[in-house]
Amino acid sequence: MFEKILIANRGEIALRINRAAKEMGIATVAVHSTADAEAMHVRLADESVCIGPPPAAQSYLNIPAIISACEITGADAIHPGYGFLSENAHFADIVKAHGITFIGPQPEHIRLMGDKIAAKKAVKELGIPTVPGSDGAIESDAVAIKFANEIGYPVLVKAAAGGGGRGMKLAHSAAELPLALSAARSEAKAAFGDDAVYLEKYLEKPRHIEIQVIADSHGKVLHLGERDCSLQRRHQKVWEEAPSPALNVPARNEIGKVVTDALKKLGYLGVGTVEFLYDNGKFYFIEMNTRLQVEHPVTELVTGLDLVREQIRIADGSALDFEQDDIVIAGHAIECRINAENAFTFQPSPGRISDFHAPGGLGVRMDSAAYAGYRIPPYYDSLIGKLIVHGKNRNECLMRLRRALDELVVGGIDTTIPLFQEMIKQPDILDGEYDIHWLERFLAYRMTGR
């Protein structure tokens, strides 16, 4: 087993990885920018190394500094967490070239799934259903209009190298398509350095369902059920739950087998998440994330598995010590992302946390690196923490979440706590009757009454 792991991340995920490693008897190294010198993950790791000034490009994305930190401390593995360098195939290549283990998938699979066009083509060949759309990048407006007329409007223009909703524009007609193409290309170029875009059929009221997979180096690939991530704003998830209120056991088992069969053919290694739009009983692949997901705790709570521990074991060459039949979905779990933002305008709210109290009790988990007196820096993602609750069924889970939200205190800054306190009162949420557009409709109605 590894002797020392360097955690190439910050915030709650760095703390999460630190905890798993410590429970396995593995020493840890925290890297940090000057802005994060007082961060909790830095305080709790066995060693820490400052890798640069506040801007992420000069610190958490500074590959030479991270490799140097490994060499200075003697770390024999790197866990990238999520975000930053977690899906950077070049970084994974460099880590491997320096004789350090990258705790994640193989670089070729990161590279493949990072190219949305190549990924869609690959999974289609592997038997995973895809959204009707172009097989490659759209070369001209005329080609786009011709193709859109074939699959029917509305259509979604998407960045080939995209993610997080950037480089994504909707067109309801041929008249709107040229502007959508232009805007998507410009946004994609600015965000990813690549203006290639492709077209997909826009599904009117789908749910966002993702399948958690895990694969070892001995040929075993398993799925851990699904998560419903349909409650999102501008394609950013805010509320996730497992299992999905929209799926039954046969549907779960069917799509789970499709995914595991495909990834076994691919030779995938580590944890990963295959994301789908689910509409009228059919699944349509949208992307695969070759890393740990922000929402992984809901899967942990309904399966009893520690996904970070399994990541570390797999990277060390160990075999999974359970089978598909051993995976039992027990109860229900919901996660709310608590951000340092205004609850309804989503205006960022960096600053000093004056008071902090995490809720507790049976079935309540708070993954956060925040504390009273901690200053939220303006340089990074606004996530303060994740409130995750578990109950024996969805109704108990919702009641427990309501109570936990009322207990949670984050003073001195704006947070999204009031948003979830309002959401949990809505009949659609209580009934599990929502789609990927529900939250934006709710926010628009709250602001305008329409």
SVG drawing of the C-alpha trace seen along z (x, -y; Angstrom):
<svg xmlns="http://www.w3.org/2000/svg" viewBox="-47 -40 60 51">
<polyline fill="none" stroke="black" stroke-width="0.4" points="0.0,0.0 1.1,-3.6 3.1,-5.2 2.2,-8.8 -0.4,-10.5 -0.2,-14.0 -3.7,-15.6 -3.7,-17.9 -6.8,-19.9 -8.3,-22.1 -11.5,-22.6 -13.9,-19.9 -12.7,-17.3 -9.1,-17.6 -10.3,-17.1 -12.4,-14.1 -9.4,-12.4 -7.2,-13.2 -9.7,-11.4 -9.9,-8.3 -6.1,-8.1 -5.7,-8.5 -8.1,-5.7 -6.0,-3.5 -2.8,-4.4 -1.4,-6.4 0.4,-9.7 -0.8,-12.8 0.6,-15.9 -1.6,-19.0 -0.6,-21.5 -2.0,-25.0 -1.9,-28.5 -1.0,-31.4 -4.7,-32.2 -5.3,-28.8 -2.5,-28.8 -5.1,-28.6 -7.4,-26.1 -8.6,-23.0 -7.0,-20.5 -3.7,-22.2 -4.1,-22.0 -5.1,-18.3 -2.6,-16.8 0.7,-15.4 2.7,-17.8 1.9,-20.8 3.6,-22.6 2.8,-26.0 2.7,-25.8 2.0,-29.4 0.0,-32.6 -3.9,-32.6 -4.7,-32.3 -5.4,-28.7 -3.2,-28.8 -0.2,-29.6 -1.0,-27.1 -3.6,-24.3 -3.0,-24.1 0.7,-24.5 1.9,-21.0 5.7,-21.6 5.0,-22.9 2.8,-19.9 5.4,-17.4 8.1,-19.2 6.0,-19.0 5.8,-15.2 9.6,-14.9 10.2,-17.1 8.0,-15.2 8.5,-11.7 4.9,-11.1 4.4,-8.0 0.9,-8.8 -1.3,-11.8 -5.0,-12.1 -6.5,-14.9 -9.9,-15.0 -12.4,-16.7 -12.0,-19.9 -8.6,-21.4 -6.3,-18.7 -8.5,-15.7 -9.5,-15.2 -6.2,-16.5 -4.7,-13.6 -1.5,-15.5 -1.1,-15.8 -1.8,-12.1 0.9,-11.4 3.5,-13.5 2.7,-12.0 3.2,-8.5 6.4,-9.6 7.9,-10.7 7.2,-7.2 4.3,-8.5 0.9,-6.8 -2.0,-8.8 -5.1,-7.8 -7.5,-7.9 -8.3,-6.4 -5.7,-5.8 -4.6,-8.9 -6.0,-7.5 -9.5,-7.1 -9.4,-10.6 -8.3,-12.0 -11.1,-10.0 -13.9,-11.0 -12.7,-14.7 -13.4,-15.0 -17.2,-15.0 -17.5,-14.1 -14.9,-11.2 -16.6,-10.0 -20.0,-9.9 -18.7,-7.9 -16.8,-5.5 -19.7,-4.8 -22.1,-4.3 -19.8,-1.7 -19.7,-0.1 -23.5,0.2 -24.5,-2.7 -27.5,-4.7 -26.8,-8.3 -28.9,-11.4 -29.6,-11.9 -27.0,-14.3 -24.1,-15.0 -21.3,-12.4 -18.6,-15.1 -17.9,-18.8 -20.2,-21.0 -18.1,-22.7 -20.5,-25.4 -23.9,-27.0 -25.3,-25.5 -24.4,-22.0 -25.8,-22.7 -29.1,-23.8 -29.4,-20.8 -28.7,-18.4 -31.0,-20.2 -33.8,-19.9 -33.2,-16.2 -33.4,-15.5 -35.9,-18.3 -36.0,-21.3 -35.2,-22.3 -31.5,-21.5 -28.6,-22.1 -25.3,-23.4 -22.5,-22.0 -18.8,-22.6 -16.8,-19.5 -14.3,-20.1 -16.9,-21.5 -18.3,-20.9 -20.2,-22.7 -22.7,-24.2 -20.2,-26.4 -20.3,-26.5 -23.9,-25.3 -26.7,-27.2 -30.3,-26.3 -31.9,-27.0 -35.7,-26.5 -35.7,-27.2 -33.5,-27.6 -33.7,-31.3 -32.1,-31.0 -29.4,-28.5 -26.7,-30.8 -26.7,-33.0 -26.5,-29.9 -23.6,-28.5 -21.7,-31.8 -22.3,-32.2 -21.4,-28.6 -18.2,-28.8 -17.1,-32.1 -17.8,-30.8 -16.1,-27.4 -13.0,-29.2 -12.7,-31.4 -13.3,-28.6 -11.5,-25.7 -9.3,-27.1 -11.3,-25.1 -14.3,-26.4 -15.4,-23.1 -19.1,-22.5 -21.6,-19.7 -25.4,-19.4 -27.8,-17.3 -31.5,-16.9 -32.9,-18.9 -35.1,-16.8 -37.9,-18.8 -38.4,-17.5 -35.7,-14.9 -34.2,-13.9 -30.4,-13.8 -29.5,-10.3 -25.9,-9.2 -24.5,-5.7 -21.6,-5.3 -19.1,-2.7 -16.0,-1.2 -13.4,1.0 -10.2,2.7 -7.1,3.8 -8.3,7.4 -11.1,7.1 -14.0,6.5 -16.4,3.6 -19.4,3.0 -22.1,0.3 -23.3,-1.2 -26.7,-2.3 -27.8,-5.7 -28.0,-9.3 -30.6,-11.8 -29.0,-15.2 -31.9,-16.9 -32.1,-19.8 -29.6,-22.2 -29.2,-25.8 -27.4,-26.7 -26.3,-23.0 -24.7,-23.2 -26.1,-20.6 -27.4,-21.8 -29.3,-18.9 -28.6,-15.2 -30.3,-12.1 -30.0,-8.3 -31.9,-6.3 -33.8,-8.3 -37.5,-8.8 -38.0,-8.1 -36.3,-4.7 -37.3,-1.2 -35.1,1.8 -35.4,3.3 -34.5,0.0 -31.6,-0.5 -30.3,3.0 -30.7,2.8 -28.8,-0.5 -26.2,0.6 -25.4,3.7 -25.2,1.8 -22.7,-0.6 -20.6,2.1 -20.4,4.3 -19.3,1.3 -16.6,0.2 -15.3,3.7 -14.7,3.7 -13.0,0.4 -10.7,1.7 -11.6,-1.1 -9.9,-1.5 -10.9,-3.3 -14.2,-5.2 -16.2,-7.0 -19.7,-8.3 -21.6,-7.8 -24.3,-10.6 -27.6,-10.3 -30.7,-12.2 -33.7,-10.0 -36.9,-10.7 -40.0,-8.6 -38.3,-5.5 -35.2,-5.8 -31.6,-6.7 -29.4,-8.9 -25.7,-9.3 -24.4,-12.8 -20.9,-12.4 -18.6,-10.5 -16.7,-12.0 -13.4,-10.1 -13.1,-11.2 -14.7,-11.2 -18.0,-13.3 -18.9,-16.1 -22.1,-14.1 -20.4,-10.8 -21.5,-10.8 -25.1,-9.9 -23.9,-6.7 -21.7,-6.0 -24.7,-6.4 -27.0,-4.0 -24.3,-1.4 -22.1,-1.6 -19.0,-1.8 -16.1,-4.3 -15.4,-5.4 -12.2,-7.2 -10.9,-4.2 -11.7,-2.0 -10.0,-4.5 -6.8,-4.2 -7.0,-0.4 -7.6,-0.1 -4.7,-2.5 -2.5,-0.3 -3.4,2.8 -5.9,4.4 -8.9,6.3 -12.4,5.2 -13.5,7.5 -17.2,7.5 -19.4,8.6 -22.4,7.0 -24.8,9.0 -23.3,7.6 -24.3,4.1 -27.6,3.4 -29.3,-0.1 -30.4,-0.7 -32.7,-3.6 -32.5,-7.0 -29.9,-9.8 -30.0,-13.5 -27.1,-16.0 -27.5,-19.8 -24.5,-21.9 -24.1,-24.8 -22.4,-27.6 -21.1,-31.0 -23.6,-32.7 -26.9,-34.6 -29.6,-32.0 -31.6,-33.4 -29.4,-35.6 -26.4,-33.3 -24.1,-36.3 -20.8,-35.1 -20.3,-36.0 -16.7,-35.6 -15.7,-36.8 -15.2,-35.8 -17.5,-33.2 -18.5,-34.6 -20.4,-31.6 -20.5,-28.0 -22.5,-25.1 -22.8,-21.8 -26.0,-19.8 -25.7,-16.3 -27.8,-13.4 -28.7,-10.0 -28.2,-9.9 -26.7,-13.4 -23.3,-14.1 -21.7,-17.4 -18.7,-17.4 -17.1,-20.8 -13.7,-22.4 -15.3,-25.6 -15.1,-26.8 -15.9,-30.0 -13.3,-32.6 -12.4,-31.0 -12.3,-33.4 -13.8,-32.2 -11.4,-33.4 -12.7,-34.9 -10.4,-32.9 -12.0,-29.5 -15.3,-27.6 -17.9,-28.9 -18.7,-25.5 -18.6,-25.8 -19.7,-22.2 -22.2,-19.5 -25.1,-18.6 -26.0,-14.9 -28.7,-13.0 -29.9,-9.4 -33.1,-7.8 -34.8,-4.4 -37.0,-5.9 -37.4,-9.1 -40.0,-10.6 -37.8,-10.1 -34.9,-11.5 -36.8,-14.7 -37.9,-15.2 -34.4,-14.7 -33.0,-17.1 -35.6,-19.8 -34.5,-19.5 -30.8,-19.5 -31.1,-22.6 -32.7,-24.4 -29.8,-23.4 -27.1,-24.5 -25.6,-27.9 -23.1,-29.8 -22.9,-33.4 -21.2,-36.5 -21.8,-35.6 -24.7,-34.8 -25.3,-31.1 -27.7,-28.9 -29.3,-27.5 -32.5,-29.5 -32.9,-28.2 -33.0,-24.6 -35.4,-25.6 -37.8,-26.8 -37.3,-24.0 -38.1,-21.3 -41.5,-22.8 -42.5,-22.5 -45.0,-19.8 -43.0,-18.8 -39.9,-18.2 -41.8,-16.3 -43.4,-14.1 -40.1,-13.6 -41.8,-15.1 -39.1,-17.3 -36.9,-17.5 -33.7,-19.3 -35.6,-22.6 -37.6,-22.6 -35.2,-24.8 -34.9,-27.5 -38.7,-27.6 -39.0,-27.9 -36.5,-30.7 -38.0,-32.6 -41.5,-32.3 -40.2,-33.4 -38.6,-36.5 -41.4,-37.5 -44.5,-35.6 -44.7,-34.0"/>
</svg>
